[in-house]
Amino acid sequence: MSHRSFVWLCLLPLAVVTAAFFLLPMARLVVTGAGGPQGLAGYLAILTEPRYRATLINTVLLAAATTIVTLIVATIAGMFLQRHRFPGRAVLIAMLTFPLAFPGVVVGFMIILLAGRQGLIGDFSNRLFGEKLVFAYSIYGLFLGYLYFSIPRVILTIMAAVQKLDAGLEEAARSLGAGPWAVQRDVVLPALAPAFVASGAIAFATAMGAFGTAFTLATNIDVLPMLIYTEFTLAANLSTSAALSVGLGIITWFILALARSFSGSAVAAAG
Amino acid sequence: MSAQAGHGAAVRIDACGKTFADGTRALEPATLDIARGETLVLLGPSGCGKTTMLRIIAGLELPDAGGRVLFDGKDMTPVPIERRNVGMVFQSYALFPNMTVSDNIGYGLKIRGVPSKERAERVAELVALTNISGLENRRINQLSGGQRQRVALARAVAIRPGILLLDEPLTALDAALRDRLRGELNRLLRALGITTIYVTHDQSEAMELGDRVVVMQKGAIAQIGTPREIYFTPRSRFVAEFIGAANIVEATIEDRHLVLPGGRQPIHCDVDMPAVVAMIRPETIRVTSTGSASLSGTIDSISFIGDRQRLVVSGASNRLLTVDAPNTLRTRPGERIGLSISPDAVRLLPPES
């Protein structure tokens, strides 16, 4: 057997797995999506049908808000954790990254414990103002859950990027007269831009497609994965849910590609 | 501000020591005066405290309690670096990768709120001065090492600092480029006439650039002097060996002569001493015929360097003696030669060192 054919033989398992678990289901999904009464136009329903469109906008806004708030929280916390040594630091980092171990259902459960009808926040506000604050079963609860879910993923990336920052850059900016805010704005944040894009993309994609948390909180939250679920199981609308699935994938991919090209110059410059 | 810029500020370091949080003593309390417009070089091996001293002057490190840093007589110790008006060039250059060359150079002016027209003029001036025309709109990752070094210098000088601080600015470059840029840097520093503190571990850089050189060893100042002073009259064995090549010989002094295995070398010393340490620079030793010389020895090996040849001679002193001979001298290993040394060229060192 020649070397070349040996290499091809080694690639065979990969090809089989790719075909069986990726290409074929995707192709099937695409075909099913076009198999409804509207045919190919079924794909456009995600944009033309008002209910679908509203859900799409909702989902994108939720994912964007999750990404932005996660980045803000994780950047401040990550920078502090990377630059300071204090007792309990390791424990704190372990706790912050703990949610990585939880499935969405557990996260949803925790949100209910926190902000549900019997939740901690409701209890607290009841005693303080005589009114129960309950938001676990809404998009706000979902937002909180996604935040909890995304922070560990982002914070680890940010910490690694902060560690790699050249301390000389900040010192140089200071020597030129830059105060603490100017140093952050002109030097630190631009240098972290690639980490923001990379980790933000993960946070965004997770928030677009996560299902477990949403399902645990309520079945009537207007986000795309819930919509796909209800179309599929309750309405048995196979073609619509397939079209929505493909749409969700394409839109998520498109927004990520946009973010990447938008920050492309910053990424290239920092490299 | 511009009137002062041509000369910069006078610096006084008053009893500045530095002990790090883990208890390491990076710098013994040192006192040092740097005149307005002077170029002072802090020279020493790594870990000698030279960078720590520079960072204390810059305001990046606080001296231990009791230490003070004064610019033109004004106590600057509690003032952070961003308000000290110092220009700094880092070993890594620390250029901002997210900005172009012009933006890097103009950054300090932008922070100071200088209007963009004036800023552009100053940037153009520095681009011309540091010979980087045509690179203004480049990104930092598109520059060579030498170009980065110039941009870093231009950026530090753009703000018309009172003091220019350079931390091993040529170390990251390859040897040939380093030599060329050293000359260029020397001319530039002379032209600017600004107070400059330059840190290096390279003694030839220190000699060429420094008005005065501070030789440092293990966190303390070993000697301060002009390049000539530290070269010709080192105060310790460490300084003698760190600056240039030096033969260190141990001998006794009898009747104004250094008594060595290879003969008796006349010196300027009236007192007889049983054990002394003396320094003789290789280039002060002349090769002569064995008959006429006060010292003699056998050539061990010869390395031809080009502009001269370096002989290693055995039998003349208690250890091998390095001799710089003219490149035209015809000789070979094993040959016996005479060595002639002027009494002026023998420098006695304190015995403890």
Interface residues (C-beta under 8 A of the other chain):
Chain A: D166 G168 L169 E171 A172 A173 R174 S175 L176 G177 A178 G179 A182 D186 V187 P190 A191 A193 A266 A268 A269 A270 G271
Chain B: A58 L60 P80 I81 E82 R83 N85 V86 G87 M88 F90 Q91 S92 Y93 A94 L95 F96 P97 N98 M99 Y107 G108 I111 R112 R139 I140 N141 R155 A156 I159 L165
